[in-house]
Amino acid sequence: MNILLTGANGFLGKPLLKELINNSYTVTASSRRISLLPSGCTGFGIVNIDSKTNWSSVLSQQDIVIHCAARVHVMDEKSSNPLEEFREVNTRGTINLAKQAANAGVKRFIFISSIKVGGESSLLGTPLTEDSKYVPDDPYGLSKYEAEQQLLELAKNSAMEVVIIRPTLIYGPGVKANFETMMNWASKPIPLPFGAITNKRSLVSIDNLISLIEVCLTHPNAKNEIFYVNDDNDVSTSDLLRKLYRSFSNKTPLIPMPMSLISLLFKLIGKGGYSARLLGSLQVDISKAKTLLNWTPPYSVDDSIDKTVKHFIKLRK
């Protein structure tokens, strides 16, 4: 089986590429920096993925495309029109690739979308499902949503099958952003006031996500479907911090401060958005993947956190 993988040097792409090579797939890896690609694959240098990118030189040889590359969140957004920037890469760039793939005879197109397509939050104990109705107003989420809609329409009018995967927050060795911040907190003997947070959030380890992608390469029931993916073990922020503390062998206790007071403090320092992520719930239901694909996450949350923390510690030495 021949596979084209985009975003091959990214947080997801790099370990996914390694797994595909180890499992003897013939992989063409698309990246801006092909010099960083491992042996065992063919590199395809790409400058930008947008509405004008020409993929013709590689697509005729492929059975499957796994599209991981995307324009992700920009902390210091300088564009005067962020939505247009996101659409050019995540919507038009995706559809341009997909149409060329369909015309070249590619059998299946696997699109790594985002939980933001389904929602920014959920009621505690009421997880989002693939059938939940929601249209994002965030530029990144909207660009992914529009790509999903157009891919499903393309699948109706071509022989190419489409599979859409919506990961929750992805963590694993090398993770950045909020998860890395929490590891920084948990690595120090400083008592934090987060011991009484009763929310629930779905997370997915990068190994569990890769496991589902591999199933979706060939499973007939994945055809033209959307799947959420998580570790099947939702955790509160307090639980996650305790697991991180345990992995760091840090016995510092968490202080049980009321959530309302935490929220107020974050608002006073201008971090209200961060407070919502720290205190709010965002759960997804993966029953569809478990039932249709007979898949369950093979790696536990505790083992995945241990692996992530070990890598974090190794980098700090």
C-alpha positions in Angstrom: 0.0 0.0 0.0 1.3 3.4 -1.0 0.6 6.3 1.3 1.1 10.1 0.9 1.5 11.7 4.4 1.4 15.5 4.7 2.8 17.4 7.6 5.3 14.6 8.1 7.6 16.6 10.4 4.8 17.8 12.6 3.9 16.8 16.2 1.5 14.1 14.8 3.2 13.5 11.5 6.6 12.5 12.8 5.6 9.6 15.0 2.9 8.5 12.5 5.5 8.4 9.7 7.8 6.2 11.9 4.9 3.8 12.7 4.0 3.5 9.0 7.6 2.8 8.0 7.9 0.2 10.8 4.7 -1.5 9.5 6.2 -1.7 6.0 4.0 0.8 4.2 5.5 2.6 1.2 5.3 6.2 2.3 5.8 9.5 0.5 6.3 12.1 3.2 5.4 15.7 2.4 7.3 18.4 4.3 9.0 21.8 4.0 12.1 20.2 5.5 12.7 16.9 3.7 16.3 16.8 5.1 14.8 16.0 8.5 12.8 13.0 7.3 14.0 9.6 8.4 15.2 6.9 6.1 12.7 4.4 4.8 10.4 7.0 3.1 10.5 9.1 0.0 10.5 12.9 0.7 8.3 15.3 -1.3 9.4 18.9 -0.7 6.6 21.4 -0.4 6.7 25.1 0.3 3.0 25.9 1.0 -0.2 23.8 1.0 -2.9 26.1 -0.5 -5.3 26.3 -3.3 -2.5 26.4 -5.9 -0.3 23.5 -4.8 0.5 21.0 -7.5 0.5 17.4 -6.3 0.5 15.7 -9.6 4.0 14.3 -9.5 3.2 12.1 -6.5 -0.5 11.4 -6.4 -0.6 8.9 -9.3 1.4 6.4 -7.2 -0.7 6.6 -4.1 -3.5 4.4 -2.6 -4.2 6.6 0.4 -3.6 10.2 1.5 -3.3 11.0 5.2 -3.6 14.8 5.4 -2.2 16.0 8.7 -0.7 19.4 7.6 -2.7 22.5 8.6 -2.4 26.1 9.6 -2.8 25.9 13.4 -3.5 28.4 16.1 -1.2 31.5 15.9 -0.6 33.0 19.3 0.4 36.4 18.0 -1.8 36.7 14.9 -0.6 39.5 12.7 -2.9 38.8 9.7 -5.5 41.5 9.0 -7.8 38.7 7.9 -7.1 35.5 9.9 -10.1 33.6 8.6 -8.9 34.0 5.0 -5.5 32.8 6.0 -6.9 29.7 7.7 -9.3 29.0 4.8 -6.6 29.2 2.2 -4.6 26.4 3.9 -7.1 24.4 5.8 -10.1 24.6 3.5 -9.0 25.4 0.0 -5.6 23.7 0.4 -7.3 20.5 1.6 -9.9 20.5 -1.1 -7.3 21.2 -3.8 -5.3 18.2 -2.6 -8.4 16.0 -2.3 -9.7 16.8 -5.8 -6.3 16.1 -7.3 -6.2 12.8 -5.3 -9.6 11.8 -6.5 -8.7 12.5 -10.1 -5.5 10.5 -9.7 -7.4 7.4 -8.5 -6.5 7.6 -4.8 -8.8 5.2 -3.0 -9.1 6.9 0.4 -8.4 10.3 1.9 -8.0 10.5 5.7 -8.4 14.1 7.0 -7.2 15.0 10.5 -9.7 17.6 11.5 -10.2 19.1 15.0 -12.5 18.9 18.0 -13.2 22.6 17.4 -15.5 21.6 14.5 -17.8 20.0 17.1 -17.7 22.5 19.9 -15.6 24.5 22.4 -17.3 23.0 25.4 -19.8 20.4 26.6 -22.1 20.0 29.6 -20.5 17.9 32.3 -21.5 14.3 31.6 -23.0 15.1 28.2 -20.2 14.4 25.6 -20.3 15.7 22.1 -21.2 13.2 19.3 -20.5 13.2 15.6 -24.2 14.1 15.1 -24.1 17.2 17.4 -25.0 20.3 15.4 -22.5 23.1 15.7 -20.9 25.7 13.4 -17.7 27.1 14.8 -17.1 30.9 14.9 -13.4 30.5 15.6 -11.4 31.0 12.3 -9.4 27.8 12.7 -12.4 25.7 13.6 -14.5 27.2 10.9 -11.8 26.5 8.3 -11.7 22.8 9.4 -15.5 22.6 9.4 -15.8 23.9 5.8 -13.1 21.5 4.7 -15.1 18.6 6.3 -18.3 19.6 4.5 -16.6 19.9 1.1 -14.8 16.6 1.5 -18.0 14.8 2.3 -19.6 16.4 -0.8 -16.6 15.3 -2.9 -17.0 11.8 -1.7 -20.6 11.7 -3.0 -19.4 12.7 -6.4 -16.2 10.6 -6.8 -14.9 7.1 -6.3 -12.6 8.3 -3.5 -13.6 7.5 0.0 -13.2 10.1 2.8 -12.5 9.5 6.5 -12.6 12.4 8.9 -11.0 12.1 12.4 -11.6 14.8 15.0 -8.9 14.5 17.8 -9.4 16.0 21.2 -6.4 17.6 22.8 -3.4 15.6 21.7 -0.6 14.9 24.1 2.6 12.8 23.9 6.4 13.2 23.8 7.2 16.7 22.6 3.8 18.2 23.3 3.7 22.0 23.6 1.2 24.7 24.6 -1.1 24.2 27.6 -0.1 20.6 28.3 3.6 21.6 28.4 2.6 24.4 30.8 0.9 21.9 33.1 4.0 19.7 33.1 6.1 22.7 34.0 3.8 23.3 37.0 3.8 19.7 38.1 7.6 19.4 37.9 8.1 21.9 40.6 7.4 21.5 44.4 4.9 24.4 44.4 1.4 23.9 45.8 -1.2 24.9 43.2 -4.8 25.9 44.0 -6.3 23.4 41.6 -7.3 20.5 43.9 -11.1 20.9 43.7 -11.8 21.2 39.9 -14.7 18.9 39.0 -14.8 19.3 35.2 -14.2 16.5 32.7 -12.1 16.8 29.5 -11.4 14.3 26.8 -7.7 13.9 25.9 -6.0 11.6 23.3 -2.5 10.3 23.5 -0.6 10.5 20.2 -0.2 6.7 20.3 -4.0 6.1 20.5 -4.6 8.6 17.7 -2.1 6.8 15.5 -3.8 3.5 16.4 -7.1 4.8 15.1 -5.5 6.2 11.9 -4.0 2.8 11.1 -7.4 1.2 11.5 -8.9 3.8 9.2 -6.4 2.9 6.5 -8.3 -0.2 5.4 -11.5 -0.7 7.5 -14.5 -0.8 5.2 -16.8 0.7 7.8 -14.6 3.9 8.0 -15.8 4.9 4.5 -17.2 8.5 4.4 -17.5 8.7 8.2 -16.5 11.1 10.9 -15.0 9.9 14.1 -14.1 11.5 17.4 -11.1 10.0 19.2 -10.0 10.1 22.8 -8.4 7.9 25.4 -11.8 6.7 26.6 -11.0 7.9 30.1 -12.0 11.6 30.6 -10.2 13.4 33.4 -10.8 16.5 35.5 -8.0 19.2 35.5 -7.3 18.1 39.1 -7.0 14.5 38.1 -4.7 15.3 35.3 -2.4 17.4 37.5 -2.3 14.6 40.1 -1.3 12.1 37.4 1.4 14.5 36.2 2.6 15.0 39.8 2.8 11.2 40.2 4.8 10.8 37.0 7.3 13.4 38.3 7.4 11.7 41.7 6.3 15.1 43.1 4.4 14.7 46.4 3.4 18.4 46.6 -0.4 18.5 47.4 -2.9 20.4 45.4 -4.8 23.0 47.4 -8.7 22.8 47.0 -9.6 26.3 46.1 -13.2 27.0 44.9 -13.6 27.1 41.1 -15.5 30.4 41.3 -12.5 32.0 43.0 -10.0 30.6 40.5 -12.2 31.9 37.7 -12.3 35.4 39.3 -8.5 35.5 39.7 -7.9 34.6 36.1 -10.3 37.3 34.9 -8.5 39.9 37.1 -5.2 39.1 35.4 -6.8 39.1 31.9 -6.7 35.3 31.4 -10.4 34.6 31.3 -10.0 32.4 28.2 -7.4 30.2 29.9 -9.7 29.9 32.9 -12.5 28.5 30.7 -10.1 25.8 29.4 -8.8 25.0 32.8 -12.2 24.8 34.5 -14.7 24.0 31.8 -15.7 20.6 30.4 -15.1 19.3 26.9 -16.0 15.6 26.4 -16.6 13.6 23.3 -18.2 10.2 22.8 -16.2 7.6 20.9 -18.9 4.9 20.8 -19.1 5.3 17.0 -15.4 4.4 16.5 -15.7 1.5 19.0 -18.8 0.1 17.4 -18.2 0.6 13.7 -14.5 -0.1 13.7 -14.3 -2.5 16.6 -11.5 -0.2 18.0 -10.6 0.6 21.5 -7.7 2.8 22.6 -4.8 0.4 23.3 -2.8 2.7 25.6 -3.9 3.9 29.1 -3.9 7.5 30.2 -1.4 6.7 33.0 1.1 5.0 30.7 0.7 7.7 28.1 1.3 10.4 30.7 4.4 8.6 32.0 5.8 8.4 28.5 5.2 12.1 27.9 6.8 13.1 31.2 9.8 10.9 30.7 10.5 12.7 27.4 10.0 16.1 29.0 12.5 15.2 31.7 15.0 13.8 29.2 14.9 17.1 27.2 15.5 19.1 30.4 18.7 17.2 31.3 
